[in-house]
Amino acid sequence: MTVKKSERLLSLDVFRGITIAGMILVNNPGTWSSIYPPFRHAEWNGCTPTDLIFPFFLFIVGVAITYSLSKRKEQGADQTKLILQIFKRSAVLFLLGLIMAGFPYFELGTIRIPGVLQRIAVVYLVTSIIFLKSNIKTQVYLTAGFLILYWILMTFIPVPGVGYANLQPETNLGAWLDRLLLSGHLWSSSKIWDPEGLLSTLPAISTGLIGVLTGHWLRSDRDKVIKTLWLFVFGNILMAAGWVWDGWFPINKSLWTSSYVLYTGGLALQFLGMCYWFIDVKGYKWWIKPFQVYGLNAITVFFLSGIVAKILYLVKVTDSAGNEVTLKTVIFNNLYLSWLDPINASLAFALSYVLIWLGLMWILYSKNIFIKV
């Protein structure tokens, strides 16, 4: 398959912007006690729209790897220097994740080590090196191999101390490994397992590799209409494979199961296919600017919005009744809950938060400031 020189894929920027906006939306409701079901994660097995956001972003990372590294790889750039740059970027991403986890107290004895940015860092690192050091066929084999290996580990290997393989939150093999190696540094809501744990990073790499393979396809010299058609075909194939595998290895975001990788990868292909068709094929660009603004400073807005969200919880003020409450509570109660029912007030707060950050990122966009991590 011959490929074109590297070019910026506008639909990918828009897809990234939509994904980051969605991530900020679901992470910042007015109150966690009143949320519409699509904005919640599945309790365990299953998949809600919210469960699509993180794998979509890792898929986008994979596509971007193909576009950003292909030209340098084809021109015979010094791979040692490229790999050092990849390690540096991964380290910065990982450090930003630790800062988000530790802010503002940075209690190193209990700081959460896994996390969203940390997983992005590891997936970016491993997937980039695989891209540089292998051909397309090998990348296909590794994508499938990681998924099969993870399925075998999780469903056939007896868990030490339990005696049998299982997929329950606290007793599966991944949770056991997290406690063994990261005890005291896990997700605060569970403390004994982590949704971004060590073992589940293996199939997450496959999510990134599906993006890499998609990037190869989009950079090929085939007609754009044919490219779009096959994005939908491949998307349907992956979704169907995920549904079938769900019967043996349930679709589960917290475990990042192999069926979840295929199902969400298929949906990511379809979503990108729609963006590609409307933007890069048909040229319908009148609606894309807000998502470009988000997409071109994606990590920046995710990091800063997360820090500010923490500050809203940390700052204490006295309300009209004389009670000490968080700044977020005061804002939510007075600006939203005072005239909306709880569930719509919660959604309105989240939407406002997205719009505020859109405005701030628009200022950077208007000044051509794009902060690259």
C-alpha positions in Angstrom: 0.0 0.0 0.0 1.5 3.3 -1.1 1.1 6.3 1.1 1.0 10.0 0.6 3.3 12.5 2.4 2.1 13.5 5.8 -0.7 16.1 5.8 -2.9 17.4 8.6 -6.2 15.6 8.9 -8.8 18.2 9.8 -11.4 15.7 10.7 -9.1 14.1 13.2 -8.6 17.5 15.0 -12.4 17.9 15.1 -12.9 14.3 16.4 -10.3 15.0 19.1 -12.1 18.3 20.0 -15.4 16.5 20.3 -13.9 13.8 22.4 -12.1 16.2 24.8 -15.3 18.4 25.1 -17.2 15.2 26.0 -14.6 14.2 28.6 -14.9 17.6 30.3 -18.7 17.4 30.2 -19.0 14.0 31.9 -16.2 14.8 34.4 -17.9 18.0 35.7 -21.6 17.6 36.6 -23.0 20.1 39.0 -23.6 17.2 41.4 -22.7 13.5 41.0 -26.1 12.6 42.7 -28.1 13.8 39.7 -26.8 12.8 36.3 -28.6 11.6 33.2 -27.8 7.9 32.5 -25.8 8.4 29.3 -23.4 10.6 31.3 -22.6 7.8 33.8 -20.1 5.0 33.3 -21.6 1.5 33.2 -21.6 0.1 36.8 -19.5 -2.8 35.6 -20.2 -4.8 32.4 -21.7 -2.9 29.5 -21.0 0.4 27.7 -22.6 3.8 28.0 -21.7 6.8 25.7 -19.4 8.0 28.5 -17.5 4.8 28.3 -16.6 5.6 24.7 -14.7 8.8 25.4 -11.4 7.4 26.7 -10.9 4.7 24.1 -11.9 7.2 21.4 -9.0 9.4 22.6 -6.5 6.6 22.6 -7.7 5.7 19.1 -7.1 9.3 18.0 -3.6 9.1 19.6 -2.9 6.1 17.4 -4.1 7.8 14.2 -2.0 10.9 15.1 1.1 8.8 15.6 0.9 7.6 12.0 0.5 11.1 10.7 3.2 12.7 12.8 5.9 10.0 12.5 5.3 8.7 9.0 7.1 11.4 7.1 10.2 11.3 9.4 10.2 7.5 9.2 10.0 7.5 5.4 12.8 10.1 5.1 15.1 7.9 7.2 15.2 10.2 10.3 17.5 9.1 13.1 15.2 6.7 15.0 17.3 7.0 18.2 16.5 10.7 18.3 12.8 10.0 17.5 12.6 7.5 20.3 14.2 9.9 22.7 11.6 12.5 21.8 8.9 10.0 22.3 10.2 9.0 25.7 10.4 12.7 26.6 6.8 13.4 25.6 5.6 10.3 27.4 7.4 11.4 30.6 5.8 14.8 30.4 2.3 13.3 30.0 2.9 10.9 32.8 4.2 13.8 35.1 1.1 15.9 34.3 -1.0 13.0 35.3 0.7 12.7 38.6 0.4 16.4 39.2 -3.4 16.2 38.5 -3.6 13.2 40.9 -1.5 14.9 43.7 -2.8 18.5 43.5 -2.7 20.4 45.8 -1.2 18.4 48.6 1.1 16.0 46.8 1.1 13.3 49.4 3.7 11.1 47.7 3.0 8.2 50.0 -0.5 7.8 48.7 -0.6 9.6 45.4 -2.4 7.7 42.7 0.0 6.4 40.1 -2.3 5.1 37.4 -4.6 7.6 35.7 -5.9 8.9 32.4 -2.9 10.9 31.3 -0.6 8.2 32.7 -2.3 5.6 30.5 -2.2 7.9 27.5 1.6 8.4 28.1 2.3 4.6 28.2 0.1 3.8 25.2 1.7 6.6 23.2 5.2 5.4 24.2 4.6 1.7 23.3 2.5 2.3 20.2 5.0 4.9 18.8 7.9 2.5 19.2 5.9 -0.3 17.6 5.0 2.0 14.7 8.7 2.9 14.2 10.1 -0.6 14.5 7.5 -2.7 12.6 5.5 -2.9 9.4 1.8 -2.9 9.0 1.5 -6.7 9.1 3.4 -6.9 12.4 1.2 -4.2 13.8 -1.9 -6.2 12.9 -0.5 -9.3 14.6 0.4 -7.3 17.7 -3.0 -5.7 17.9 -4.7 -9.1 17.9 -2.0 -10.8 20.0 -2.3 -8.3 22.9 -6.1 -8.8 22.9 -5.8 -12.6 22.9 -3.1 -12.6 25.5 -5.1 -10.4 27.8 -8.2 -12.6 27.4 -6.1 -15.7 28.3 -4.6 -14.0 31.3 -7.9 -12.7 32.7 -10.1 -15.7 32.1 -7.7 -18.7 32.4 -5.0 -17.8 35.0 -6.0 -18.5 38.6 -5.7 -15.4 40.8 -3.3 -15.9 43.7 -5.2 -15.9 47.0 -8.5 -16.6 45.2 -7.7 -19.8 43.4 -9.6 -19.3 40.2 -9.8 -16.8 37.3 -12.7 -14.3 37.5 -13.7 -10.8 36.3 -15.0 -9.3 39.5 -13.8 -5.8 40.6 -11.8 -6.8 43.6 -10.6 -10.3 42.8 -9.6 -10.4 39.2 -6.0 -10.9 38.1 -5.5 -7.2 37.2 -6.7 -6.0 40.6 -4.4 -8.5 42.3 -1.4 -7.2 40.3 -2.3 -3.6 41.1 -2.4 -4.4 44.8 0.9 -6.3 44.6 2.8 -3.5 42.8 0.9 -0.3 43.6 -0.7 -0.8 47.0 -1.6 2.5 48.5 -1.3 4.3 45.1 -4.6 3.2 43.5 -7.9 4.9 42.7 -9.2 6.6 45.8 -12.8 5.4 45.2 -11.7 1.7 45.5 -8.2 1.7 47.0 -7.8 -2.0 46.1 -8.1 -1.9 42.3 -7.8 0.7 39.5 -9.7 1.3 36.3 -6.4 2.4 34.7 -4.4 -0.4 36.2 -1.3 -2.1 35.0 -2.5 -5.2 33.3 -5.4 -3.5 31.4 -2.8 -1.2 29.8 -2.0 -4.2 27.5 -5.3 -4.1 25.6 -5.3 -0.3 25.8 -2.2 -0.5 23.6 -4.3 -2.4 21.0 -6.8 0.5 21.1 -3.9 2.8 20.1 -2.8 0.3 17.4 -6.2 0.2 15.9 -5.8 4.0 15.5 -2.3 3.5 13.9 -3.7 1.0 11.4 -6.5 3.5 10.6 -3.9 6.2 10.0 -2.2 3.9 7.5 -5.5 3.5 5.7 -6.3 7.2 5.6 -2.8 8.1 4.3 -3.0 5.6 1.4 -3.5 6.8 -2.2 -7.0 5.4 -2.5 -10.0 7.5 -3.4 -11.5 9.4 -0.4 -14.9 7.9 -1.0 -13.5 4.4 -0.9 -11.6 5.2 2.3 -14.8 6.4 3.9 -16.7 3.3 2.9 -14.1 1.0 4.3 -13.9 3.0 7.6 -17.6 2.1 8.1 -17.1 -1.5 6.9 -14.1 -2.1 9.2 -16.0 -0.3 12.0 -19.0 -2.7 11.7 -16.7 -5.7 11.6 -14.9 -4.7 14.8 -18.2 -3.9 16.5 -19.7 -7.3 15.6 -16.5 -9.0 16.8 -16.8 -7.2 20.1 -20.5 -8.2 20.5 -19.6 -11.8 19.8 -16.6 -11.8 22.2 -18.8 -10.2 24.8 -20.4 -13.6 25.3 -17.1 -15.0 26.7 -15.3 -11.8 27.8 -17.8 -9.1 28.7 -17.5 -5.6 27.4 -16.2 -3.7 30.4 -14.5 -0.3 30.5 -12.9 -0.7 34.0 -11.2 -4.0 32.9 -10.6 -2.6 29.3 -11.6 -6.1 28.1 -10.7 -7.3 24.6 -14.3 -7.2 23.5 -14.5 -3.6 24.8 -11.5 -2.7 22.6 -13.1 -4.1 19.5 -16.5 -2.7 20.2 -15.2 0.8 21.0 -12.6 0.7 18.2 -15.4 -0.1 15.7 -17.5 2.9 17.0 -14.4 5.1 16.8 -13.9 4.1 13.1 -17.5 4.9 12.4 -17.3 8.3 14.2 -14.1 9.2 12.4 -15.7 8.0 9.2 -18.6 10.4 9.6 -16.2 13.3 10.4 -14.0 12.4 7.5 -16.9 12.3 5.1 -18.5 15.6 6.1 -15.2 17.5 6.5 -12.5 16.1 4.3 -14.7 14.7 1.5 -17.7 16.9 1.3 -16.1 20.0 2.7 -18.9 20.9 5.2 -16.8 23.0 7.6 -19.1 25.7 8.9 -19.7 23.8 12.2 -16.2 22.7 13.1 -14.5 25.7 14.6 -15.4 25.1 18.3 -14.1 21.6 18.1 -11.0 22.7 16.3 -10.4 25.1 19.2 -10.7 22.2 21.7 -8.8 19.7 19.5 -5.7 21.8 18.9 -5.1 22.3 22.7 -6.6 19.0 23.9 -4.1 18.0 26.6 -3.9 21.6 27.8 -7.6 22.1 28.3 -8.0 18.6 29.9 -5.2 19.3 32.4 -6.2 22.9 33.3 -10.0 22.1 33.5 -9.1 19.2 35.9 -7.0 21.4 38.1 -9.6 24.1 38.3 -12.3 21.6 39.0 -10.3 20.5 42.1 -9.9 24.1 43.2 -13.7 24.5 43.1 -14.0 21.7 45.6 -11.0 22.8 47.8 -12.0 26.5 48.3 -14.4 26.8 51.2 -16.9 29.6 51.6 -19.8 30.4 53.9 -23.2 30.2 52.4 -26.3 32.3 53.2 -27.2 29.9 56.0 -23.8 30.3 57.7 -22.6 26.8 56.7 -19.1 26.2 55.3 -19.4 24.7 51.8 -17.3 24.4 48.7 -17.1 27.2 46.1 -18.6 24.8 43.6 -21.6 24.2 45.8 -22.3 27.9 46.1 -22.0 28.4 42.4 -24.2 25.4 41.6 -26.9 26.2 44.2 -27.2 29.9 43.3 -26.7 29.9 39.5 -28.3 26.6 38.5 -30.2 24.8 41.3 -32.1 28.0 42.2 -34.2 27.8 39.0 -33.7 24.2 37.5 -34.6 20.8 38.8 -31.5 18.9 40.1 -30.7 16.8 37.1 -31.0 19.6 34.6 -29.1 22.0 36.9 -26.3 19.4 37.0 -26.2 19.2 33.2 -26.4 23.0 32.8 -23.4 23.4 35.1 -21.4 20.8 33.1 -22.3 22.5 29.8 -21.4 25.9 31.2 -18.0 24.5 32.3 -17.4 23.2 28.7 -18.4 26.6 27.2 -16.1 28.6 29.7 -13.1 26.5 28.7 -14.1 26.8 25.0 -13.9 30.6 25.5 -10.5 30.4 27.2 -9.1 28.0 24.5 -10.5 30.3 21.8 -8.3 33.1 23.1 -5.3 30.8 22.6 -6.5 29.7 19.2 -7.0 33.3 18.1 -3.4 34.1 19.0 -2.1 30.9 17.3 -1.0 29.5 20.7 -1.0 25.7 20.6 0.7 24.1 23.6 2.3 20.9 22.5 3.1 18.3 25.2 
